[in-house]
Amino acid sequence: MKLNTKSGFSLIELMVVVAIIGILVTIAAPNLTSFQAKAKQTAAKTELSALYTTEKAYFTEFSSYHASLPVIGHIPDGIRPGATAGTYEIGDGVTRYYAVGFTGSANVNYFSEKLGSVTPTLAPPSTAVVNGSAGFIAAAVGKIGNATNDTWRINENRELVNSAPGATPSPTPTP
């Protein structure tokens, strides 16, 4: 006599597992986009902090601030010398989510972002300026979650402000 030794899962069991996975994805997806937005905003704030430090070092030596990032020595990771002397460009394979710097020329006064093969034309707002020895306001502008620009500013007093929130990350849930 032959025993019936079928092994495997029934259709009902597989459907229950798929339903559970679907529920978990539904719960986790909004949190994932929130964490991505936070990470991109943290990168912008870190870049502005580095620009602040570079401007302060330049001010210590020359008693004034300068709007040309190569002149003050602010060359972020992933940026390489450009084809024109005194300019810089974003390296291949580098993804940046914000344009960071001052109003003026791309790759001189600010470094724009490059998302894959598309290079958006975002630039810091006209209030991102250098006032010689009086001070400076640097900005980081990017699109990180929706159609509106997310803008961060830092000044010579290291006051960091999100002047135009384009993606407000939802608060982290507390247990």
Residue frames as qw, qx, qy, qz and C-alpha x, y, z in Angstrom:
[[0.000, 0.889, 0.458, 0.000, 0.00, 0.00, 0.00],
 [0.430, 0.344, 0.022, 0.834, 1.29, 3.40, -0.98],
 [0.227, -0.676, -0.440, 0.546, 1.08, 6.34, 1.48],
 [0.273, 0.847, 0.258, 0.376, 0.08, 9.74, 0.21],
 [0.581, -0.479, -0.099, 0.651, 3.13, 11.89, 1.12],
 [0.299, 0.783, 0.224, 0.497, 2.40, 15.26, -0.40],
 [0.482, -0.459, -0.232, 0.709, 4.56, 18.05, 0.95],
 [0.185, 0.331, 0.249, 0.891, 4.28, 21.81, 0.60],
 [0.116, 0.253, 0.422, -0.863, 1.95, 24.63, 1.53],
 [0.270, 0.612, 0.743, 0.030, -1.71, 24.90, 0.73],
 [0.195, 0.566, 0.330, 0.730, -3.06, 27.78, -1.30],
 [0.403, -0.854, -0.276, -0.180, -4.72, 29.26, 1.79],
 [0.696, -0.538, -0.009, 0.476, -1.42, 29.26, 3.70],
 [0.500, 0.136, 0.272, 0.811, 0.35, 31.03, 0.84],
 [0.029, -0.726, -0.369, -0.579, -2.42, 33.64, 0.58],
 [0.547, -0.805, -0.207, 0.096, -2.18, 34.37, 4.30],
 [0.656, -0.312, 0.122, 0.676, 1.59, 34.91, 4.01],
 [0.306, 0.393, 0.358, 0.790, 1.12, 37.24, 1.03],
 [0.257, -0.833, -0.356, -0.335, -1.55, 39.21, 2.93],
 [0.633, -0.684, -0.093, 0.349, 0.76, 39.60, 5.94],
 [0.558, -0.053, 0.239, 0.793, 3.62, 40.81, 3.73],
 [0.103, 0.625, 0.416, 0.653, 1.25, 43.31, 2.05],
 [0.426, -0.860, -0.273, -0.068, 0.17, 44.70, 5.42],
 [0.664, -0.494, 0.049, 0.559, 3.79, 45.06, 6.55],
 [0.431, 0.217, 0.336, 0.809, 4.74, 46.89, 3.34],
 [0.098, -0.784, -0.405, -0.460, 1.76, 49.22, 3.73],
 [0.546, -0.811, -0.141, 0.155, 2.92, 50.10, 7.23],
 [0.675, -0.373, 0.189, 0.607, 6.62, 50.42, 6.39],
 [0.496, 0.509, 0.363, 0.602, 6.49, 52.38, 3.09],
 [0.059, -0.944, -0.125, -0.298, 5.59, 55.80, 4.57],
 [0.626, -0.727, 0.179, 0.217, 8.31, 55.41, 7.20],
 [0.754, 0.036, 0.338, 0.562, 10.86, 54.55, 4.50],
 [0.331, 0.710, 0.245, 0.571, 10.18, 57.74, 2.52],
 [0.359, -0.925, -0.018, -0.123, 10.33, 59.74, 5.74],
 [0.745, -0.493, 0.260, 0.368, 13.72, 58.28, 6.59],
 [0.637, 0.336, 0.330, 0.610, 14.98, 58.97, 3.05],
 [0.061, 0.891, 0.161, 0.420, 13.89, 62.62, 3.34],
 [0.562, -0.816, 0.111, 0.074, 15.62, 62.92, 6.72],
 [0.790, -0.174, 0.303, 0.504, 18.82, 61.45, 5.30],
 [0.464, 0.573, 0.291, 0.609, 18.81, 63.86, 2.34],
 [0.179, -0.936, -0.072, -0.295, 18.14, 66.83, 4.62],
 [0.718, -0.623, 0.177, 0.255, 20.95, 65.71, 6.93],
 [0.716, 0.155, 0.295, 0.613, 23.31, 65.61, 3.93],
 [0.194, 0.795, 0.202, 0.537, 22.31, 69.19, 3.02],
 [0.452, -0.885, 0.032, -0.105, 22.85, 70.39, 6.60],
 [0.810, -0.340, 0.231, 0.419, 26.23, 68.64, 6.74],
 [0.573, 0.432, 0.277, 0.639, 27.26, 70.28, 3.47],
 [0.054, -0.897, -0.113, -0.425, 26.19, 73.71, 4.75],
 [0.667, -0.728, 0.103, 0.120, 28.10, 73.12, 7.97],
 [0.771, -0.047, 0.266, 0.576, 31.24, 72.29, 5.96],
 [0.328, 0.677, 0.239, 0.613, 30.72, 75.43, 3.86],
 [0.372, -0.911, -0.051, -0.171, 30.35, 77.47, 7.06],
 [0.770, -0.498, 0.188, 0.352, 33.64, 76.06, 8.40],
 [0.652, 0.254, 0.297, 0.650, 35.42, 76.82, 5.12],
 [0.080, 0.845, 0.196, 0.491, 34.07, 80.39, 5.03],
 [0.538, -0.842, 0.035, 0.004, 35.17, 80.97, 8.63],
 [0.784, -0.241, 0.248, 0.516, 38.67, 79.66, 7.85],
 [0.456, 0.526, 0.289, 0.657, 38.85, 81.97, 4.82],
 [0.187, -0.917, -0.148, -0.320, 37.62, 84.90, 6.94],
 [0.713, -0.640, 0.073, 0.275, 40.30, 84.21, 9.57],
 [0.683, -0.060, 0.305, 0.661, 43.01, 84.52, 6.93],
 [0.282, 0.340, 0.384, 0.811, 41.65, 87.31, 4.70],
 [0.027, 0.324, 0.431, -0.842, 39.18, 89.23, 6.97],
 [0.523, 0.260, -0.112, -0.804, 36.34, 88.85, 4.48],
 [0.694, 0.174, 0.685, -0.138, 34.00, 86.22, 3.10],
 [0.116, 0.362, -0.626, -0.681, 34.00, 85.11, -0.55],
 [0.767, 0.259, 0.218, -0.545, 31.25, 83.72, -2.82],
 [0.663, 0.469, -0.547, -0.203, 33.49, 81.58, -5.05],
 [0.920, -0.342, 0.143, -0.130, 33.63, 78.09, -3.58],
 [0.877, 0.246, -0.128, 0.392, 36.91, 77.10, -5.31],
 [0.194, 0.717, -0.278, 0.610, 38.54, 80.33, -4.04],
 [0.517, -0.616, 0.361, -0.473, 37.70, 79.58, -0.42],
 [0.111, 0.362, -0.923, 0.064, 38.68, 75.94, -0.92],
 [0.627, 0.064, 0.580, -0.516, 35.26, 74.34, -0.54],
 [0.487, 0.280, -0.690, -0.456, 35.28, 71.32, -2.82],
 [0.772, -0.189, 0.401, -0.455, 32.80, 68.66, -1.59],
 [0.468, -0.139, 0.861, 0.144, 33.22, 64.92, -2.17],
 [0.555, 0.481, 0.673, 0.090, 32.34, 63.86, -5.69],
 [0.289, 0.939, 0.033, -0.185, 33.32, 67.21, -7.23],
 [0.754, -0.053, 0.309, 0.577, 36.18, 67.33, -9.72],
 [0.098, -0.496, 0.211, 0.836, 37.91, 70.13, -11.68],
 [0.614, 0.649, 0.372, -0.252, 35.87, 71.25, -14.68],
 [0.711, 0.424, 0.307, 0.469, 36.92, 71.79, -18.28],
 [0.156, 0.853, -0.005, 0.497, 37.23, 75.54, -17.71],
 [0.459, 0.143, -0.534, 0.695, 39.94, 76.72, -15.32],
 [0.118, -0.131, 0.408, -0.896, 38.54, 77.69, -11.94],
 [0.724, -0.105, -0.087, -0.676, 35.32, 75.68, -12.37],
 [0.206, -0.173, 0.944, -0.191, 34.27, 72.33, -11.01],
 [0.656, -0.007, -0.414, -0.631, 31.72, 69.71, -11.95],
 [0.782, -0.250, 0.437, -0.367, 29.98, 66.74, -10.43],
 [0.072, -0.385, 0.894, 0.217, 31.78, 63.47, -11.08],
 [0.614, 0.015, -0.626, -0.480, 30.22, 60.54, -12.91],
 [0.596, -0.223, -0.768, 0.070, 28.16, 58.27, -10.71],
 [0.141, -0.089, -0.531, 0.831, 27.72, 60.95, -8.02],
 [0.218, -0.660, -0.629, -0.348, 24.20, 61.64, -6.81],
 [0.122, -0.068, -0.380, 0.914, 23.54, 64.94, -5.04],
 [0.047, -0.645, -0.761, -0.044, 20.10, 66.01, -3.88],
 [0.125, -0.903, -0.245, 0.329, 20.75, 69.72, -3.23],
 [0.463, 0.660, -0.032, 0.591, 22.30, 72.73, -4.93],
 [0.608, -0.669, -0.217, 0.367, 24.60, 74.17, -2.25],
 [0.520, 0.031, 0.061, 0.851, 26.35, 77.56, -2.13],
 [0.011, 0.552, 0.171, -0.816, 25.62, 81.14, -3.17],
 [0.555, 0.755, 0.291, -0.193, 23.72, 82.89, -5.96],
 [0.017, -0.726, 0.507, 0.465, 25.82, 83.12, -9.11],
 [0.567, 0.455, -0.594, -0.344, 27.37, 80.68, -11.56],
 [0.979, -0.139, 0.032, -0.143, 26.95, 76.92, -11.36],
 [0.923, 0.052, -0.107, 0.367, 30.11, 75.05, -10.34],
 [0.362, 0.431, -0.259, 0.785, 31.72, 78.29, -9.15],
 [0.274, -0.376, 0.298, -0.834, 29.31, 79.90, -6.68],
 [0.744, -0.133, 0.445, -0.480, 27.27, 76.77, -6.08],
 [0.024, 0.176, -0.954, -0.242, 27.34, 73.09, -6.89],
 [0.698, 0.022, -0.094, -0.710, 24.06, 71.83, -8.34],
 [0.674, -0.138, 0.694, -0.209, 22.67, 68.36, -7.93],
 [0.400, 0.323, -0.715, -0.473, 22.77, 65.53, -10.42],
 [0.706, -0.024, 0.568, -0.423, 20.08, 62.88, -10.18],
 [0.787, 0.239, 0.550, 0.147, 21.08, 60.03, -12.47],
 [0.496, 0.241, 0.433, 0.713, 21.38, 61.34, -16.02],
 [0.001, -0.856, -0.371, -0.360, 19.23, 64.42, -15.32],
 [0.400, -0.092, -0.297, 0.862, 20.85, 67.60, -14.02],
 [0.057, -0.850, -0.524, 0.004, 18.11, 69.85, -12.63],
 [0.321, 0.553, 0.000, 0.769, 18.60, 73.61, -12.78],
 [0.506, -0.807, -0.302, 0.048, 18.08, 74.36, -9.10],
 [0.429, 0.421, -0.274, 0.750, 20.19, 77.18, -7.73],
 [0.296, -0.402, -0.569, 0.653, 20.37, 78.85, -4.32],
 [0.067, 0.883, 0.462, 0.047, 17.92, 81.75, -3.92],
 [0.332, 0.729, -0.031, 0.598, 18.98, 85.36, -4.45],
 [0.467, -0.831, 0.136, -0.271, 19.26, 85.81, -0.68],
 [0.911, -0.237, 0.094, 0.323, 22.23, 83.40, -0.58],
 [0.361, 0.870, -0.102, 0.321, 24.87, 86.13, -0.66],
 [0.700, -0.211, -0.222, 0.645, 28.25, 87.20, 0.66],
 [0.029, -0.980, -0.126, -0.150, 28.59, 90.70, 2.10],
 [0.379, 0.681, -0.432, 0.454, 32.39, 90.94, 2.21],
 [0.254, 0.191, -0.738, 0.596, 33.44, 91.27, 5.83],
 [0.490, -0.236, 0.190, -0.817, 29.87, 91.82, 7.07],
 [0.609, -0.047, 0.719, -0.331, 28.73, 88.21, 6.72],
 [0.263, 0.154, -0.786, -0.538, 27.24, 85.61, 4.46],
 [0.740, 0.091, 0.444, -0.497, 24.15, 83.49, 3.95],
 [0.118, 0.247, -0.885, -0.378, 24.64, 80.18, 2.15],
 [0.747, 0.099, 0.204, -0.625, 21.76, 78.02, 0.98],
 [0.135, -0.087, 0.965, 0.206, 20.99, 74.45, 0.02],
 [0.624, 0.271, 0.058, -0.730, 18.01, 73.91, -2.30],
 [0.032, 0.141, -0.958, -0.247, 16.65, 70.55, -3.39],
 [0.747, -0.062, -0.169, -0.640, 13.61, 68.51, -4.28],
 [0.037, 0.311, -0.927, 0.205, 13.54, 65.52, -2.01],
 [0.228, 0.199, 0.900, -0.314, 10.01, 64.33, -1.61],
 [0.366, 0.710, 0.585, -0.138, 7.54, 66.25, -3.71],
 [0.489, 0.664, 0.299, 0.480, 7.33, 69.05, -6.25],
 [0.132, -0.980, 0.010, -0.151, 8.27, 71.92, -3.92],
 [0.509, 0.531, -0.473, 0.485, 11.83, 73.00, -3.14],
 [0.730, -0.611, -0.228, 0.203, 13.30, 72.27, 0.27],
 [0.350, 0.739, -0.199, 0.540, 15.57, 75.18, 1.27],
 [0.710, -0.561, -0.213, 0.370, 18.08, 75.36, 4.12],
 [0.260, 0.846, -0.152, 0.441, 20.15, 78.45, 4.97],
 [0.729, -0.443, -0.214, 0.476, 23.16, 79.03, 7.20],
 [0.145, 0.954, -0.049, 0.256, 24.78, 82.37, 8.07],
 [0.399, 0.565, -0.517, 0.504, 28.06, 83.60, 9.56],
 [0.404, -0.461, 0.508, -0.605, 26.63, 83.02, 13.06],
 [0.123, 0.078, -0.989, -0.040, 25.97, 79.34, 12.25],
 [0.520, 0.225, 0.462, -0.682, 22.21, 79.83, 12.41],
 [0.011, -0.005, -0.907, -0.422, 20.75, 76.97, 10.39],
 [0.474, 0.312, 0.373, -0.734, 17.13, 77.47, 9.25],
 [0.280, 0.290, 0.852, 0.334, 14.78, 75.49, 7.04],
 [0.142, 0.322, 0.045, -0.935, 13.32, 78.54, 5.31],
 [0.654, 0.226, -0.258, -0.675, 11.17, 76.63, 2.80],
 [0.496, -0.155, 0.843, -0.136, 10.29, 73.10, 3.91],
 [0.529, 0.295, -0.525, -0.598, 9.73, 71.02, 0.79],
 [0.734, -0.092, -0.665, -0.107, 9.52, 67.69, 2.54],
 [0.396, -0.561, 0.447, -0.573, 8.60, 67.58, 6.15],
 [0.418, 0.085, -0.903, 0.057, 9.59, 64.18, 7.51],
 [0.687, -0.542, -0.270, -0.401, 6.96, 62.69, 9.74],
 [0.327, -0.672, 0.559, -0.358, 8.03, 62.33, 13.35],
 [0.381, 0.194, -0.902, 0.059, 9.57, 59.06, 14.42],
 [0.717, -0.470, -0.317, -0.406, 6.94, 57.02, 16.26],
 [0.124, -0.497, 0.706, -0.489, 7.63, 56.48, 19.93],
 [0.442, -0.100, -0.890, -0.056, 7.01, 53.03, 21.39]]
